[in-house]
Amino acid sequence: MAEAGGQDFFLPFDTPLRPGQQNDWRFCDRCFVLFYWPHNADSDCAAGGKHHPHPFNYVLDHL
């Protein structure tokens, strides 16, 4: 859990997918952003080269 602007939030990872959610989001441990893993081959990392994914599979709500 983290705190931003006085509010707590939680970003689920490695959980079963529910309707309205999208998985395959990863955290790059070089540039510290979330990126969509299926597009890793064509996404550049701000730290240079391609993103380096942390092993957690984050799940985001998706409309």
ZIBELCOR-V590785 format. One record per pair of residues at least 24 apart in sequence whose C-alpha atoms are under 6 Angstrom apart, sorted by the first residue. I is the first residue (numbers start at 1). J is the second residue. If there is no record, write none. Layout:
I | J
I | J
This chain:
12 | 58
12 | 59
13 | 57
13 | 58
13 | 59
14 | 57
20 | 61
20 | 62
21 | 60
21 | 61
21 | 62
22 | 59
22 | 60
22 | 62
23 | 58
23 | 59
24 | 57
25 | 57
25 | 58
26 | 53
26 | 57
26 | 58
27 | 53
27 | 54
28 | 52
28 | 53
28 | 54
29 | 54
